[in-house]
């Protein structure tokens, strides 16, 4: 079965927190862990032994003495155990392996066609991740070597709504054949390792927050590309809501009058008027020869007036929805990722709309910025989910 979420009230000294302290360098010995976490030395020793037995920590060498016996140093192994990650998009998938500190070991981008259906799309990606995890030891993907020692779990992001707790895709747009599909179960049976599935915007939020703003408690990360979604960080943790749909701004209505028909069947949805797919469709209607979002971005970079005007209008539309989010949630940062984050006219319009529509108190110290982590932000978030869960003792 899939790995469940860690409890929201997990103590600071929980097993996964001890691993984090060692991975970050905040603690290099059992004594350090006891001092930083506030746990008793006996509890720390018990949990460290459990992590060592699982291959998640190693203990070797001697550190500096503070008046007694020199402590043995702890470290997170970076070669033996890895986690796999898949960040799935409509036309491309970023896949990779990461070590237990969350650092990318290997990553690559592969072409996919999401409309080919889940089995056709996911099967080859899982095989590739297992081959990457096996690495130079020559293990056969899916074999005992890959499963038992190298690959500890796989995190996977889906560009559509994912039911939290089941890993099922529910009512996705532009994903024929995916509705109701149990992604987690399919992947677990194919790879025979723990699998966790989430919405791709949530994974971007996790990866970006961990890399850029780990000290901030409240943040909104928007993924704006072919589609539009958002991930919410509340109290320093990913907030999914009751079923996993928190942050899904794609079908919020931004126009009162009848607008373009959305893939969900309604009109005037944010995704129907401001996404990359919407920009492509609108420019085609105006007679411009655009094939995809890349060609739209090229027109905007060249200063084409029609493309630039549409980008500014899209920025205003996204800003109007985010203004409601900012006024309601009062985050410390709103960060924009995805292909459209590279579009300066869109960002300028979005930023101006937020300052115009939000309460002064809400924007007084609000950061509005790009997600600058790079193409690996999604797989970093996917790996973080696996790392958090595979070492949780409860």
VENSULJO-V748750 format. One line per field, one symbol per residue. ss: DSSP state (@ for helix, = for strand, . for the rest). phi: phi as a letter, one per 40 degrees, with the letter a starting at -180 (. if undefined). psi: psi as a letter, one per 20 degrees, with the letter a starting at -180 (. if undefined). Layout:
ss = ???
phi = ???
psi = ???
//
This chain:
ss = ..............@@@@@@@@@@.....@@@@@@@@...@@@@@@@@@@@@@....=====.........====......=======...=======.....========..@@@.@@@@@@@@@@@@@@@@@@@@......@@@@@@@========...==....==............=@@@@@@@@@...=====@@@@@@@@@@@@@......======...=======..===.............=.......=.....=.=@@@@@.@@@@@@@@@@.......@@@@@@@@@...@@@@@@@@@@@@@@@@@@@@@@@@@...=====.@@@@.@@@@@@@@@@@@@@..@@@@...====......@@@@@@@@@@@@@@....
phi = .cccccccbdccccdcccccccccgcabaccccccccgccdcccccccccccccgcbbbagbcccbhbcccccbaccbbcbbbcabbcbcbabcbabbcccgcccaaabbcabdccgcccccdcccccccccccfccgccdgccccccbcccibbbbbcacbccgbgccbfccfbcgccgcccccdccccbfbdbbbacccccccccccccbbccccbabbbbbadbbaabbbbggbcbbgcbhcdgcccbccbbcccbccccchcbgcdccbbccccccccccccgccbbaccccccccccgdcccccccccccccccccccccccccfccabbbbgdcccccdccccccccccccccdccbdbccbaccbchccccccccccccccccbccc
psi = rrprqqqhkpqhjrghhggghghijhpjrhggggghhjqqhhgggghghghghijiqqoqrpaqqkibqpqpqqqppihgprqqqpopahiqppqrqqriijppgqqrpqqrohiiqgghghghggggghgghhciijqppirhggghhgoirpqppplrppophhjqpolqqkmpiipipngggghghhilrpppprqhhhhgggggghhgliiqhpqpopoocgaprqqpppkjqpoiahijjpinihkppiphrpaqpriiirqjqghiiirghhgggghghjjpnphahghghggghikphgggghgghhgggghgghgggghghlrhqopparhiiioghgggggghhghgiqqhhhjgkpporqojhaijhghggghhggghhijpi.
//
